[in-house]
Amino acid sequence: MTLTQSTVTQFQDMIFSWWKDNRRDLPWRHTKNPYHILISEIMLQQTQVKRVIPKYAEFLAALPDVYSLANAQPAQVLTLWRGLGYNRRALYFQKAAKVIVADYRGIIPDSESELIKLPGLGLYTARAIMVFAFEKNVAMVDTNIRQIITHYLFDGLPQKEKTILMTADRLVPAGRAWEWHQALMDFGALAMAKEKKAMHVVKKQAPFKDSDRYYRGRIIDVLRVNNAKETQLVADFVREYGKTPVFFHRIIDGLKKDGLLVKKKSMLALP
């Protein structure tokens, strides 16, 4: 479809009108501190908002600035990350903090070209920091925003990524990128979710229990409490879950390779 200025204006008015009565009050919306915004954006990757809210406060209380994160023990970072899943995000986050301290004197950059160089940051996260911390007038597109654009402006028909990005750029109101993207996120999380349920198109997310990810998380949870001998840990898991020792040794080897655990003498431990 041709995206006329009239269409753009009508769409913006629809989103802002809905948001006026339905906006969420989230803790990271009360700050422009780039470090705080970076924490929230990394935590929100593939994790529900309700799970992030308490962890965001806990993380900030323990590691209040980029220097404390850069200098923390990885085991502390992983322990603070408990409950958020995808533990590699925590290690990438700390690597990013180390780069910020070493290369940027502890100041988080505000340009896309510099932000995407940081470990674990893709285009979306880089632009989210630009918008929410520095109020840059750029577009950002995640899964929810892509679905909104496709549903309302392209009759639900899939579009090329280039088309979605060009459309998102056109939609950003001048000088209101912060508000616009907060409104879109709330609309995607609340209004679109309700509409999908009404249309019976929401599919229950397949549980990841019995997947590698599930057992990786359980092993990390054990090591958050105490170090453990690999043979004993494997024996305990074989007894509890009924898998073979080879299966759990493979999972442990993968965690070692990803830097999520280390072997100290005969003991497994967080790094």
N, C-alpha and C positions, 0 to 999 in steps of 0.2 A: 504494500500500500504506500501511497505518497503521504509523507508526514508533514501536513501543513501546520502553519503557526497556530491556526485555530484549534487543530487537534491537540497540539502540544499544550496550549493554554487550558483547554477543557480537561485534559488528563491531569495536569498539575492541580487545577482547582478541585477535581474529584478527590485526589489523594490528600491534599491539605485539609479539605472540608471533613473528610473522614477522620483524619489525625487529630483535629481539634478536640474531638470528643473521646478519642481512644488511645492517646499517647501513653506509653509505658514510662514509669519513673525508674530508671536504671542507674546504678551508682556511677558508672563511667560516663554518664551524660552530665555529670556535675563538675567535670574537670576538662581542662585542655592540656593537662600535663602529658607530654608525649610518652613518657615511660608508663604512666597509668593506662593510656590508650593502647599502647603496645601490648601490655599485659592482657587487657580485655580482649583485644583482637586475636591474639594467639590462643587464649583460652576458649574463645567462642568458635574456633574452627572445629566443626563436627561435634560440638557439645551443646546441650540445651542450656538456655539462659538460666533457668532455675538452679541448675547445678553449678553454674559459673559464679553466681552472685556471692555465696559464702566463701568460695575458694579465692575469689578476687580480693576480698578483704583480708583473708588469712595470709595470702601471698604478700600483699603490700605491707602488712604489719611485720612480717618476718624479714622481707627484703625490700626496704622502702625506696631504694633508688638503683640506678643502673650499676653503680659501683659495687653495692652490696651483692647484687646478683652475679656480677662478673667474678667476684672474689669468693663466692660461696662454694662449699663442697658440692659436687654433683649429687651426692646422696641426699643432701638437704633439699636440693631443688626437686628431686624425684619424690621425696617424701611429701613435700608441700603440694605436689601435683596429684597426689592420690585422689581418686574419684573422678578425674577428668578424662582418663583414657588416653590412648595414643601418646605414650610416654616419650617417644622420640621428640615430640614438640618441645618438651621441657628442656632437653639437651640442646636442641637447635636454638631455643630462646636464650639459653646461657651463652652459647657460642656467639650469637648476635650481640649480646651485652659486652662480651670481651672485645669484639671488633669495634663497637661504639666507643669503649673506653680507650682502646689502643690507637684507633685511627681518627676518631672524631672528638677526642678529649672529653668524652662522656656526654656529648651533645648529640641527641638523635637527629639525623639529617631530615630535611623537609622536602627533598626533591625525589622524584620517582627513580631517576637514574642511580642515585646513591642508596636509596632504601632497598631496591631489589637486589643489591649486592649482598645484603645481610643474610646470613644463614637462616633458612626456614621461611623467608618472606617472599611471597609471590606478588604478582601485579595487584591482586585484589587487596591484600594486606597493606602493601605499600600505599595504595591510594586511600585506603581507610584511614591510615595515619595522617596522610596529607589533608584529608577532609576533616576528621574529628579532632586532630590536635592543632593543625595549622590553618584550618578553614580555607583550604585551597578550593577553587571552583572547578573541580574535575569530577568525572563520573566514575563510579565503581559498580561492578556487576558481580553478584554472587548468584547462587542457584535460585534463591527466592526472587531477587530482582529480575533475573532472566525470565522466570515463569510469569511474573507480572507483566512484563513487556510483551512477551509472546501471547499471553492470554488476551490482553486488552487492546493491543495495537496490531496484532497479526492473526486474529481469530483463532488462536491456539495452534497455529501451524508452525512447525520448527523452522528456525532461521539460522543462517550462517553466523558464526561468532562475530565476524566483521560487521554484519548488519545490526546485531544486537548492540555492539559497542558504539556504533555510529548513532543509533537511536538513543541510547543512554546519554550520550554527549548532548544531543539535541534537547533532552528533557530537563537537564539541570537548570533550575532558575538562577539567573545571574545574582551572585552574592548570597545565595541561600543553599549552598551545597550541604552544609551541616544539617539543617532542618530537613531538607529534601530526602537525604538518605536515611535519616532516623525515621521519617514518616514512611518511606518505602519498606524499611525493615519491619516496622510495626504492622503495616498493612499485610506484608507477606506472612508474618507469624500469626496474625489474628484473623484478618478478613479472608485471606486466600485459604487458610487452613479450614475455616468454617465452610467456605464455599465448596471445597473439595469433599468434605464430609457429606455435605448435602447432596452432592452429585455421586456419592459412593465411589469416588475414584481414589481415595486414600487407601493404599495398601499397607497393611501392618508390616513394619520393618522386620525382616527376618532376624531372629535372634542369632547372635554370634557365638552362643555357647557351643562348645565342642569344636570351635575353630582354633587355629593357631593363636589368633589374637586373644581369645579367652584365656588360654593357658599361659601365654606370655604375661598377661595382666595378673594372673593368680601367683605366678612365680615372683614377680616384682613386689606384690603385696606381702609375701612371706619375708622377703629380704628387707622391706621397709621396717620390719619389726626387729629381726635378728639376722645375722649372717648364718649360713647353713652349709653343711657338707653336701657336696653335689650328690654323692651316693645316697645319703640319707634323704635328701629332698626328693630325689627321683623315686626312691622306695616309697616314701609317703604318698607321692602323687600317683604312683602305680596302684597302691592300695586304695586310694580314695576314688580315682577316676577310671581304673580298669584298663588304661592304655599300657603299651609296652614300654620298657625302659628306653629302648631305642628312640621312641617317639619323643620322650621328654628330654633326652640328651640332645636331640636335634633342636628342640625349642630353645634349650639353654645355649647351644652353640650360636643360634641366631641372635639371641640377646647379647652375647659376648661380642659378636661381629658388629652389632649396632651400637655398642658402647653403653648399653643399659645395665650391664653387670660386669664384674671382673672376678677373677679367681685369685685369692690371696692365700698362698700355700695350698691347703686342702679345702679352703672355705670359699663359698660364693658370697659376694657382697655387692652392694650398690657401689658405683664408681666414686 
